[in-house]
Amino acid sequence: MITGQLPPINGGYIWNGRGLSLLLTMIEYLVYMRESKNIEINYGKIVRLMELKNIRKLLISNIPANYQEQLRNYLNKLPNGNEESAHEFIVSRFIKINEINGL
C-alpha cells in the first residue's frame, strides 16, 4: 500500500532499496511494539521514527537484536561524513507521501 504511493524514482535505485528496507524495518518494529506494548501505529509515527537521530536512539535502546542489526546495517551503508545528507535523500520519498496525503 505504501510503496504504491511513492513518487517515481529518478535514478538512485540503490538508495531507494535501502530506504525501502529501512521503511520495512520500522514498520516491523512498530508492529512488534503494538503487539508487545499496545502502542498505536500511524504513518506520522513511522516518518518520525525514521529520523536519523531517532534511528541512533533506537540502536542504543533495548530493542530486539534483529531490529538493531537491520538498523546498524543501514547506518553502516551511509557514506562517512555525509550521513545526514544521504539519509535525508533516502527518506525524502517517504516524507512526500506524508505531505501528499496530509498525514
Backbone atoms as SQL, in Angstrom:
CREATE TABLE atoms (id INTEGER PRIMARY KEY, chain TEXT, resi INTEGER, resn TEXT, atom TEXT, x REAL, y REAL, z REAL);
INSERT INTO atoms VALUES
  (1, 'A', 1, 'MET', 'N', 0.816, -1.182, 0.000),
  (2, 'A', 1, 'MET', 'CA', 0.000, 0.000, 0.000),
  (3, 'A', 1, 'MET', 'C', 0.869, 1.258, 0.000),
  (4, 'A', 2, 'ILE', 'N', 1.866, 1.304, 0.838),
  (5, 'A', 2, 'ILE', 'CA', 2.729, 2.481, 0.923),
  (6, 'A', 2, 'ILE', 'C', 3.576, 2.608, -0.329),
  (7, 'A', 3, 'THR', 'N', 4.162, 1.502, -0.788),
  (8, 'A', 3, 'THR', 'CA', 5.041, 1.590, -1.950),
  (9, 'A', 3, 'THR', 'C', 4.291, 2.038, -3.193),
  (10, 'A', 4, 'GLY', 'N', 3.005, 1.756, -3.285),
  (11, 'A', 4, 'GLY', 'CA', 2.212, 2.198, -4.423),
  (12, 'A', 4, 'GLY', 'C', 1.995, 3.698, -4.440),
  (13, 'A', 5, 'GLN', 'N', 2.206, 4.369, -3.319),
  (14, 'A', 5, 'GLN', 'CA', 2.016, 5.815, -3.228),
  (15, 'A', 5, 'GLN', 'C', 3.323, 6.588, -3.364),
  (16, 'A', 6, 'LEU', 'N', 4.439, 5.872, -3.509),
  (17, 'A', 6, 'LEU', 'CA', 5.725, 6.549, -3.615),
  (18, 'A', 6, 'LEU', 'C', 5.838, 7.305, -4.929),
  (19, 'A', 7, 'PRO', 'N', 6.475, 8.488, -4.898),
  (20, 'A', 7, 'PRO', 'CA', 6.734, 9.200, -6.143),
  (21, 'A', 7, 'PRO', 'C', 7.671, 8.372, -7.021),
  (22, 'A', 8, 'PRO', 'N', 7.684, 8.613, -8.332),
  (23, 'A', 8, 'PRO', 'CA', 8.566, 7.849, -9.222),
  (24, 'A', 8, 'PRO', 'C', 10.036, 8.027, -8.846),
  (25, 'A', 9, 'ILE', 'N', 10.807, 6.999, -9.145),
  (26, 'A', 9, 'ILE', 'CA', 12.245, 7.040, -8.883),
  (27, 'A', 9, 'ILE', 'C', 12.927, 7.683, -10.082),
  (28, 'A', 10, 'ASN', 'N', 13.754, 8.675, -9.823),
  (29, 'A', 10, 'ASN', 'CA', 14.555, 9.303, -10.875),
  (30, 'A', 10, 'ASN', 'C', 16.014, 8.994, -10.596),
  (31, 'A', 11, 'GLY', 'N', 16.422, 7.754, -10.843),
  (32, 'A', 11, 'GLY', 'CA', 17.767, 7.324, -10.503),
  (33, 'A', 11, 'GLY', 'C', 17.840, 6.974, -9.026),
  (34, 'A', 12, 'GLY', 'N', 19.033, 6.690, -8.549),
  (35, 'A', 12, 'GLY', 'CA', 19.214, 6.391, -7.133),
  (36, 'A', 12, 'GLY', 'C', 18.549, 5.107, -6.686),
  (37, 'A', 13, 'TYR', 'N', 18.594, 4.091, -7.543),
  (38, 'A', 13, 'TYR', 'CA', 17.908, 2.837, -7.229),
  (39, 'A', 13, 'TYR', 'C', 18.479, 2.148, -5.995),
  (40, 'A', 14, 'ILE', 'N', 19.785, 2.236, -5.804),
  (41, 'A', 14, 'ILE', 'CA', 20.403, 1.621, -4.621),
  (42, 'A', 14, 'ILE', 'C', 19.879, 2.302, -3.363),
  (43, 'A', 15, 'TRP', 'N', 19.833, 3.638, -3.381),
  (44, 'A', 15, 'TRP', 'CA', 19.342, 4.375, -2.218),
  (45, 'A', 15, 'TRP', 'C', 17.874, 4.076, -1.980),
  (46, 'A', 16, 'ASN', 'N', 17.113, 3.935, -3.056),
  (47, 'A', 16, 'ASN', 'CA', 15.699, 3.599, -2.912),
  (48, 'A', 16, 'ASN', 'C', 15.537, 2.253, -2.217),
  (49, 'A', 17, 'GLY', 'N', 16.340, 1.275, -2.610),
  (50, 'A', 17, 'GLY', 'CA', 16.282, -0.043, -1.978),
  (51, 'A', 17, 'GLY', 'C', 16.616, 0.027, -0.499),
  (52, 'A', 18, 'ARG', 'N', 17.605, 0.822, -0.163),
  (53, 'A', 18, 'ARG', 'CA', 17.971, 0.978, 1.253),
  (54, 'A', 18, 'ARG', 'C', 16.856, 1.671, 2.026),
  (55, 'A', 19, 'GLY', 'N', 16.232, 2.637, 1.383),
  (56, 'A', 19, 'GLY', 'CA', 15.118, 3.330, 2.024),
  (57, 'A', 19, 'GLY', 'C', 13.933, 2.413, 2.261),
  (58, 'A', 20, 'LEU', 'N', 13.611, 1.587, 1.278),
  (59, 'A', 20, 'LEU', 'CA', 12.508, 0.639, 1.450),
  (60, 'A', 20, 'LEU', 'C', 12.818, -0.359, 2.552),
  (61, 'A', 21, 'SER', 'N', 14.070, -0.792, 2.604),
  (62, 'A', 21, 'SER', 'CA', 14.481, -1.714, 3.663),
  (63, 'A', 21, 'SER', 'C', 14.323, -1.058, 5.036),
  (64, 'A', 22, 'LEU', 'N', 14.737, 0.202, 5.142),
  (65, 'A', 22, 'LEU', 'CA', 14.578, 0.937, 6.398),
  (66, 'A', 22, 'LEU', 'C', 13.101, 1.080, 6.747),
  (67, 'A', 23, 'LEU', 'N', 12.289, 1.435, 5.772),
  (68, 'A', 23, 'LEU', 'CA', 10.854, 1.591, 5.999),
  (69, 'A', 23, 'LEU', 'C', 10.238, 0.295, 6.514),
  (70, 'A', 24, 'LEU', 'N', 10.580, -0.817, 5.893),
  (71, 'A', 24, 'LEU', 'CA', 10.034, -2.106, 6.328),
  (72, 'A', 24, 'LEU', 'C', 10.512, -2.472, 7.726),
  (73, 'A', 25, 'THR', 'N', 11.770, -2.171, 8.031),
  (74, 'A', 25, 'THR', 'CA', 12.283, -2.420, 9.378),
  (75, 'A', 25, 'THR', 'C', 11.492, -1.616, 10.407),
  (76, 'A', 26, 'MET', 'N', 11.239, -0.351, 10.107),
  (77, 'A', 26, 'MET', 'CA', 10.489, 0.494, 11.039),
  (78, 'A', 26, 'MET', 'C', 9.060, -0.004, 11.217),
  (79, 'A', 27, 'ILE', 'N', 8.436, -0.421, 10.133),
  (80, 'A', 27, 'ILE', 'CA', 7.072, -0.944, 10.230),
  (81, 'A', 27, 'ILE', 'C', 7.064, -2.222, 11.059),
  (82, 'A', 28, 'GLU', 'N', 8.013, -3.127, 10.794),
  (83, 'A', 28, 'GLU', 'CA', 8.090, -4.369, 11.570),
  (84, 'A', 28, 'GLU', 'C', 8.313, -4.068, 13.051),
  (85, 'A', 29, 'TYR', 'N', 9.197, -3.109, 13.341),
  (86, 'A', 29, 'TYR', 'CA', 9.461, -2.744, 14.733),
  (87, 'A', 29, 'TYR', 'C', 8.201, -2.182, 15.393),
  (88, 'A', 30, 'LEU', 'N', 7.490, -1.310, 14.698),
  (89, 'A', 30, 'LEU', 'CA', 6.273, -0.736, 15.274),
  (90, 'A', 30, 'LEU', 'C', 5.184, -1.785, 15.462),
  (91, 'A', 31, 'VAL', 'N', 5.105, -2.748, 14.567),
  (92, 'A', 31, 'VAL', 'CA', 4.144, -3.846, 14.756),
  (93, 'A', 31, 'VAL', 'C', 4.525, -4.639, 16.001),
  (94, 'A', 32, 'TYR', 'N', 5.820, -4.894, 16.159),
  (95, 'A', 32, 'TYR', 'CA', 6.297, -5.566, 17.372),
  (96, 'A', 32, 'TYR', 'C', 5.892, -4.767, 18.617),
  (97, 'A', 33, 'MET', 'N', 6.087, -3.447, 18.572),
  (98, 'A', 33, 'MET', 'CA', 5.734, -2.597, 19.714),
  (99, 'A', 33, 'MET', 'C', 4.224, -2.583, 19.945),
  (100, 'A', 34, 'ARG', 'N', 3.453, -2.614, 18.880),
  (101, 'A', 34, 'ARG', 'CA', 1.999, -2.651, 19.034),
  (102, 'A', 34, 'ARG', 'C', 1.575, -3.935, 19.729),
  (103, 'A', 35, 'GLU', 'N', 2.195, -5.048, 19.326),
  (104, 'A', 35, 'GLU', 'CA', 1.837, -6.342, 19.907),
  (105, 'A', 35, 'GLU', 'C', 2.331, -6.488, 21.342),
  (106, 'A', 36, 'SER', 'N', 3.506, -5.947, 21.644),
  (107, 'A', 36, 'SER', 'CA', 4.070, -6.140, 22.982),
  (108, 'A', 36, 'SER', 'C', 3.738, -5.009, 23.955),
  (109, 'A', 37, 'LYS', 'N', 3.579, -3.784, 23.461),
  (110, 'A', 37, 'LYS', 'CA', 3.351, -2.629, 24.342),
  (111, 'A', 37, 'LYS', 'C', 2.046, -1.905, 24.046),
  (112, 'A', 38, 'ASN', 'N', 1.290, -2.421, 23.088),
  (113, 'A', 38, 'ASN', 'CA', -0.024, -1.870, 22.749),
  (114, 'A', 38, 'ASN', 'C', 0.033, -0.404, 22.296),
  (115, 'A', 39, 'ILE', 'N', 1.088, -0.046, 21.522),
  (116, 'A', 39, 'ILE', 'CA', 1.164, 1.321, 21.009),
  (117, 'A', 39, 'ILE', 'C', 0.395, 1.425, 19.697),
  (118, 'A', 40, 'GLU', 'N', -0.063, 2.614, 19.402),
  (119, 'A', 40, 'GLU', 'CA', -0.783, 2.869, 18.159),
  (120, 'A', 40, 'GLU', 'C', 0.224, 3.134, 17.037),
  (121, 'A', 41, 'ILE', 'N', -0.077, 2.643, 15.854),
  (122, 'A', 41, 'ILE', 'CA', 0.781, 2.871, 14.693),
  (123, 'A', 41, 'ILE', 'C', 0.058, 3.813, 13.744),
  (124, 'A', 42, 'ASN', 'N', 0.789, 4.844, 13.293),
  (125, 'A', 42, 'ASN', 'CA', 0.284, 5.695, 12.214),
  (126, 'A', 42, 'ASN', 'C', 1.472, 6.112, 11.358),
  (127, 'A', 43, 'TYR', 'N', 1.182, 6.630, 10.181),
  (128, 'A', 43, 'TYR', 'CA', 2.274, 6.932, 9.260),
  (129, 'A', 43, 'TYR', 'C', 3.184, 8.032, 9.796),
  (130, 'A', 44, 'GLY', 'N', 2.624, 9.002, 10.485),
  (131, 'A', 44, 'GLY', 'CA', 3.446, 10.054, 11.073),
  (132, 'A', 44, 'GLY', 'C', 4.466, 9.503, 12.052),
  (133, 'A', 45, 'LYS', 'N', 4.076, 8.495, 12.811),
  (134, 'A', 45, 'LYS', 'CA', 4.989, 7.865, 13.766),
  (135, 'A', 45, 'LYS', 'C', 6.124, 7.155, 13.019),
  (136, 'A', 46, 'ILE', 'N', 5.795, 6.525, 11.900),
  (137, 'A', 46, 'ILE', 'CA', 6.820, 5.856, 11.093),
  (138, 'A', 46, 'ILE', 'C', 7.822, 6.882, 10.587),
  (139, 'A', 47, 'VAL', 'N', 7.326, 7.985, 10.039),
  (140, 'A', 47, 'VAL', 'CA', 8.207, 9.026, 9.497),
  (141, 'A', 47, 'VAL', 'C', 9.095, 9.601, 10.594),
  (142, 'A', 48, 'ARG', 'N', 8.529, 9.890, 11.758),
  (143, 'A', 48, 'ARG', 'CA', 9.335, 10.423, 12.872),
  (144, 'A', 48, 'ARG', 'C', 10.400, 9.427, 13.318),
  (145, 'A', 49, 'LEU', 'N', 10.042, 8.166, 13.366),
  (146, 'A', 49, 'LEU', 'CA', 10.985, 7.137, 13.788),
  (147, 'A', 49, 'LEU', 'C', 12.142, 7.009, 12.797),
  (148, 'A', 50, 'MET', 'N', 11.895, 7.377, 11.540),
  (149, 'A', 50, 'MET', 'CA', 12.925, 7.277, 10.513),
  (150, 'A', 50, 'MET', 'C', 13.902, 8.449, 10.524),
  (151, 'A', 51, 'GLU', 'N', 13.712, 9.417, 11.416),
  (152, 'A', 51, 'GLU', 'CA', 14.691, 10.497, 11.535),
  (153, 'A', 51, 'GLU', 'C', 16.000, 9.888, 12.028),
  (154, 'A', 52, 'LEU', 'N', 17.098, 10.380, 11.492),
  (155, 'A', 52, 'LEU', 'CA', 18.405, 9.804, 11.803),
  (156, 'A', 52, 'LEU', 'C', 18.681, 9.797, 13.303),
  (157, 'A', 53, 'LYS', 'N', 18.337, 10.866, 13.996),
  (158, 'A', 53, 'LYS', 'CA', 18.578, 10.914, 15.451),
  (159, 'A', 53, 'LYS', 'C', 17.775, 9.829, 16.165),
  (160, 'A', 54, 'ASN', 'N', 16.573, 9.538, 15.679),
  (161, 'A', 54, 'ASN', 'CA', 15.746, 8.510, 16.314),
  (162, 'A', 54, 'ASN', 'C', 16.238, 7.105, 15.992),
  (163, 'A', 55, 'ILE', 'N', 16.789, 6.919, 14.809),
  (164, 'A', 55, 'ILE', 'CA', 17.399, 5.625, 14.478),
  (165, 'A', 55, 'ILE', 'C', 18.565, 5.370, 15.429),
  (166, 'A', 56, 'ARG', 'N', 19.379, 6.394, 15.637),
  (167, 'A', 56, 'ARG', 'CA', 20.528, 6.246, 16.546),
  (168, 'A', 56, 'ARG', 'C', 20.079, 5.982, 17.981),
  (169, 'A', 57, 'LYS', 'N', 18.996, 6.619, 18.399),
  (170, 'A', 57, 'LYS', 'CA', 18.461, 6.362, 19.747),
  (171, 'A', 57, 'LYS', 'C', 17.971, 4.924, 19.871),
  (172, 'A', 58, 'LEU', 'N', 17.317, 4.428, 18.826),
  (173, 'A', 58, 'LEU', 'CA', 16.845, 3.041, 18.855),
  (174, 'A', 58, 'LEU', 'C', 18.005, 2.065, 19.016),
  (175, 'A', 59, 'LEU', 'N', 19.126, 2.368, 18.353),
  (176, 'A', 59, 'LEU', 'CA', 20.275, 1.464, 18.416),
  (177, 'A', 59, 'LEU', 'C', 20.827, 1.300, 19.822),
  (178, 'A', 60, 'ILE', 'N', 20.708, 2.331, 20.636),
  (179, 'A', 60, 'ILE', 'CA', 21.249, 2.220, 21.995),
  (180, 'A', 60, 'ILE', 'C', 20.168, 1.877, 23.012),
  (181, 'A', 61, 'SER', 'N', 18.952, 1.679, 22.527),
  (182, 'A', 61, 'SER', 'CA', 17.868, 1.297, 23.432),
  (183, 'A', 61, 'SER', 'C', 17.753, -0.223, 23.486),
  (184, 'A', 62, 'ASN', 'N', 16.835, -0.672, 24.264),
  (185, 'A', 62, 'ASN', 'CA', 16.646, -2.107, 24.467),
  (186, 'A', 62, 'ASN', 'C', 15.608, -2.650, 23.483),
  (187, 'A', 63, 'ILE', 'N', 16.008, -2.749, 22.201),
  (188, 'A', 63, 'ILE', 'CA', 15.113, -3.319, 21.195),
  (189, 'A', 63, 'ILE', 'C', 15.654, -4.688, 20.803),
  (190, 'A', 64, 'PRO', 'N', 14.814, -5.536, 20.256),
  (191, 'A', 64, 'PRO', 'CA', 15.279, -6.865, 19.852),
  (192, 'A', 64, 'PRO', 'C', 16.471, -6.793, 18.889),
  (193, 'A', 65, 'ALA', 'N', 17.351, -7.758, 19.017),
  (194, 'A', 65, 'ALA', 'CA', 18.607, -7.776, 18.266),
  (195, 'A', 65, 'ALA', 'C', 18.409, -7.730, 16.758),
  (196, 'A', 66, 'ASN', 'N', 17.364, -8.368, 16.246),
  (197, 'A', 66, 'ASN', 'CA', 17.186, -8.366, 14.794),
  (198, 'A', 66, 'ASN', 'C', 16.929, -6.953, 14.267),
  (199, 'A', 67, 'TYR', 'N', 16.213, -6.122, 15.020),
  (200, 'A', 67, 'TYR', 'CA', 15.982, -4.740, 14.587),
  (201, 'A', 67, 'TYR', 'C', 17.253, -3.913, 14.726),
  (202, 'A', 68, 'GLN', 'N', 17.991, -4.143, 15.808),
  (203, 'A', 68, 'GLN', 'CA', 19.267, -3.442, 15.974),
  (204, 'A', 68, 'GLN', 'C', 20.202, -3.755, 14.816),
  (205, 'A', 69, 'GLU', 'N', 20.271, -5.018, 14.444),
  (206, 'A', 69, 'GLU', 'CA', 21.157, -5.421, 13.350),
  (207, 'A', 69, 'GLU', 'C', 20.750, -4.759, 12.035),
  (208, 'A', 70, 'GLN', 'N', 19.469, -4.747, 11.735),
  (209, 'A', 70, 'GLN', 'CA', 19.000, -4.132, 10.493),
  (210, 'A', 70, 'GLN', 'C', 19.280, -2.631, 10.476),
  (211, 'A', 71, 'LEU', 'N', 19.063, -1.966, 11.600),
  (212, 'A', 71, 'LEU', 'CA', 19.327, -0.529, 11.673),
  (213, 'A', 71, 'LEU', 'C', 20.819, -0.239, 11.599),
  (214, 'A', 72, 'ARG', 'N', 21.622, -1.055, 12.253),
  (215, 'A', 72, 'ARG', 'CA', 23.076, -0.884, 12.198),
  (216, 'A', 72, 'ARG', 'C', 23.576, -1.072, 10.766),
  (217, 'A', 73, 'ASN', 'N', 23.052, -2.074, 10.068),
  (218, 'A', 73, 'ASN', 'CA', 23.435, -2.287, 8.671),
  (219, 'A', 73, 'ASN', 'C', 23.090, -1.074, 7.821),
  (220, 'A', 74, 'TYR', 'N', 21.909, -0.507, 8.053),
  (221, 'A', 74, 'TYR', 'CA', 21.508, 0.685, 7.302),
  (222, 'A', 74, 'TYR', 'C', 22.498, 1.823, 7.556),
  (223, 'A', 75, 'LEU', 'N', 22.780, 2.103, 8.821),
  (224, 'A', 75, 'LEU', 'CA', 23.684, 3.208, 9.151),
  (225, 'A', 75, 'LEU', 'C', 25.082, 2.972, 8.606),
  (226, 'A', 76, 'ASN', 'N', 25.552, 1.736, 8.639),
  (227, 'A', 76, 'ASN', 'CA', 26.890, 1.427, 8.138),
  (228, 'A', 76, 'ASN', 'C', 27.015, 1.623, 6.636),
  (229, 'A', 77, 'LYS', 'N', 25.903, 1.595, 5.921),
  (230, 'A', 77, 'LYS', 'CA', 25.932, 1.779, 4.464),
  (231, 'A', 77, 'LYS', 'C', 25.840, 3.243, 4.048),
  (232, 'A', 78, 'LEU', 'N', 25.594, 4.131, 5.002),
  (233, 'A', 78, 'LEU', 'CA', 25.588, 5.558, 4.685),
  (234, 'A', 78, 'LEU', 'C', 27.028, 6.026, 4.505),
  (235, 'A', 79, 'PRO', 'N', 27.273, 6.958, 3.574),
  (236, 'A', 79, 'PRO', 'CA', 28.649, 7.415, 3.344),
  (237, 'A', 79, 'PRO', 'C', 29.193, 8.189, 4.545),
  (238, 'A', 80, 'ASN', 'N', 30.415, 7.841, 4.957),
  (239, 'A', 80, 'ASN', 'CA', 31.055, 8.510, 6.095),
  (240, 'A', 80, 'ASN', 'C', 31.201, 9.999, 5.828),
  (241, 'A', 81, 'GLY', 'N', 30.863, 10.794, 6.819),
  (242, 'A', 81, 'GLY', 'CA', 30.984, 12.233, 6.704),
  (243, 'A', 81, 'GLY', 'C', 29.816, 12.895, 5.990),
  (244, 'A', 82, 'ASN', 'N', 28.942, 12.096, 5.414),
  (245, 'A', 82, 'ASN', 'CA', 27.810, 12.641, 4.665),
  (246, 'A', 82, 'ASN', 'C', 26.530, 11.903, 5.030),
  (247, 'A', 83, 'GLU', 'N', 26.502, 11.359, 6.235),
  (248, 'A', 83, 'GLU', 'CA', 25.382, 10.519, 6.654),
  (249, 'A', 83, 'GLU', 'C', 24.055, 11.262, 6.623),
  (250, 'A', 84, 'GLU', 'N', 24.048, 12.476, 7.158),
  (251, 'A', 84, 'GLU', 'CA', 22.800, 13.241, 7.266),
  (252, 'A', 84, 'GLU', 'C', 22.207, 13.536, 5.890),
  (253, 'A', 85, 'SER', 'N', 23.030, 14.017, 4.970),
  (254, 'A', 85, 'SER', 'CA', 22.532, 14.337, 3.622),
  (255, 'A', 85, 'SER', 'C', 22.037, 13.099, 2.901),
  (256, 'A', 86, 'ALA', 'N', 22.795, 12.024, 2.993),
  (257, 'A', 86, 'ALA', 'CA', 22.389, 10.783, 2.321),
  (258, 'A', 86, 'ALA', 'C', 21.086, 10.259, 2.915),
  (259, 'A', 87, 'HIS', 'N', 20.983, 10.295, 4.230),
  (260, 'A', 87, 'HIS', 'CA', 19.767, 9.809, 4.882),
  (261, 'A', 87, 'HIS', 'C', 18.564, 10.664, 4.487),
  (262, 'A', 88, 'GLU', 'N', 18.727, 11.975, 4.466),
  (263, 'A', 88, 'GLU', 'CA', 17.627, 12.860, 4.074),
  (264, 'A', 88, 'GLU', 'C', 17.180, 12.567, 2.650),
  (265, 'A', 89, 'PHE', 'N', 18.137, 12.306, 1.762),
  (266, 'A', 89, 'PHE', 'CA', 17.798, 11.956, 0.383),
  (267, 'A', 89, 'PHE', 'C', 16.990, 10.658, 0.348),
  (268, 'A', 90, 'ILE', 'N', 17.423, 9.685, 1.122),
  (269, 'A', 90, 'ILE', 'CA', 16.771, 8.372, 1.137),
  (270, 'A', 90, 'ILE', 'C', 15.335, 8.472, 1.643),
  (271, 'A', 91, 'VAL', 'N', 15.125, 9.164, 2.735),
  (272, 'A', 91, 'VAL', 'CA', 13.785, 9.194, 3.338),
  (273, 'A', 91, 'VAL', 'C', 12.876, 10.263, 2.742),
  (274, 'A', 92, 'SER', 'N', 13.414, 11.130, 1.897),
  (275, 'A', 92, 'SER', 'CA', 12.589, 12.210, 1.343),
  (276, 'A', 92, 'SER', 'C', 11.389, 11.680, 0.571),
  (277, 'A', 93, 'ARG', 'N', 11.517, 10.550, -0.080),
  (278, 'A', 93, 'ARG', 'CA', 10.386, 9.975, -0.824),
  (279, 'A', 93, 'ARG', 'C', 9.258, 9.577, 0.115),
  (280, 'A', 94, 'PHE', 'N', 9.588, 9.120, 1.299),
  (281, 'A', 94, 'PHE', 'CA', 8.563, 8.694, 2.244),
  (282, 'A', 94, 'PHE', 'C', 7.883, 9.896, 2.888),
  (283, 'A', 95, 'ILE', 'N', 8.632, 10.968, 3.086),
  (284, 'A', 95, 'ILE', 'CA', 8.051, 12.185, 3.646),
  (285, 'A', 95, 'ILE', 'C', 7.082, 12.796, 2.644),
  (286, 'A', 96, 'LYS', 'N', 7.389, 12.659, 1.348),
  (287, 'A', 96, 'LYS', 'CA', 6.487, 13.181, 0.317),
  (288, 'A', 96, 'LYS', 'C', 5.133, 12.493, 0.378),
  (289, 'A', 97, 'ILE', 'N', 5.108, 11.204, 0.689),
  (290, 'A', 97, 'ILE', 'CA', 3.828, 10.505, 0.848),
  (291, 'A', 97, 'ILE', 'C', 3.044, 11.174, 1.965),
  (292, 'A', 98, 'ASN', 'N', 3.721, 11.457, 3.048),
  (293, 'A', 98, 'ASN', 'CA', 3.107, 12.091, 4.209),
  (294, 'A', 98, 'ASN', 'C', 2.506, 13.442, 3.822),
  (295, 'A', 99, 'GLU', 'N', 3.242, 14.238, 3.034),
  (296, 'A', 99, 'GLU', 'CA', 2.775, 15.561, 2.637),
  (297, 'A', 99, 'GLU', 'C', 1.644, 15.482, 1.619),
  (298, 'A', 100, 'ILE', 'N', 1.752, 14.579, 0.657),
  (299, 'A', 100, 'ILE', 'CA', 0.740, 14.438, -0.388),
  (300, 'A', 100, 'ILE', 'C', -0.605, 14.056, 0.213),
  (301, 'A', 101, 'ASN', 'N', -0.583, 13.145, 1.146),
  (302, 'A', 101, 'ASN', 'CA', -1.821, 12.626, 1.717),
  (303, 'A', 101, 'ASN', 'C', -2.278, 13.368, 2.964),
  (304, 'A', 102, 'GLY', 'N', -1.527, 14.383, 3.370),
  (305, 'A', 102, 'GLY', 'CA', -1.914, 15.156, 4.547),
  (306, 'A', 102, 'GLY', 'C', -1.898, 14.348, 5.823),
  (307, 'A', 103, 'LEU', 'N', -0.978, 13.389, 5.913),
  (308, 'A', 103, 'LEU', 'CA', -0.902, 12.530, 7.100),
  (309, 'A', 103, 'LEU', 'C', -0.119, 13.198, 8.204);
